[in-house]
Amino acid sequence: MALFSFYNQRKPRQYDHKPIYWDPHKEALEERISKVKREMGVEESLEEYKPHIKGTFIEGTSHLKKSVERGEDSRARKYKNVKLAVALAVLAALLWYMFW
């Protein structure tokens, strides 16, 4: 009564997605229509929204907002985390040395 076998192992099922229908001509036509609408000014492009979107995530989080107000960037935050990890490792080594 063997539960596991090394010889006839099942292989994992492969993901094989086949799209139902894709019309490249229709996609190209829609792209051209939206391009013409943007040139005419009827449809707004995503480029106009970029200045409004940039920085909204930082404004929505209190801890990132505080670090930006202090003038810290992502590199300074990473450096602070590395310093904390090194200090904890040194403290753990000292405790191990003292009590072992």
Secondary structure, 3 states (H helix, E strand, C coil): CCCCCCCCCCCCCCCCCCCCCCCHHHHHHHHHHHHHHHHHCCCCCHHHCHHHHCCHHHHHCHHHHHHHHHCCCHHHHHHHHHHHHHHHHHHHHHHHHHHC
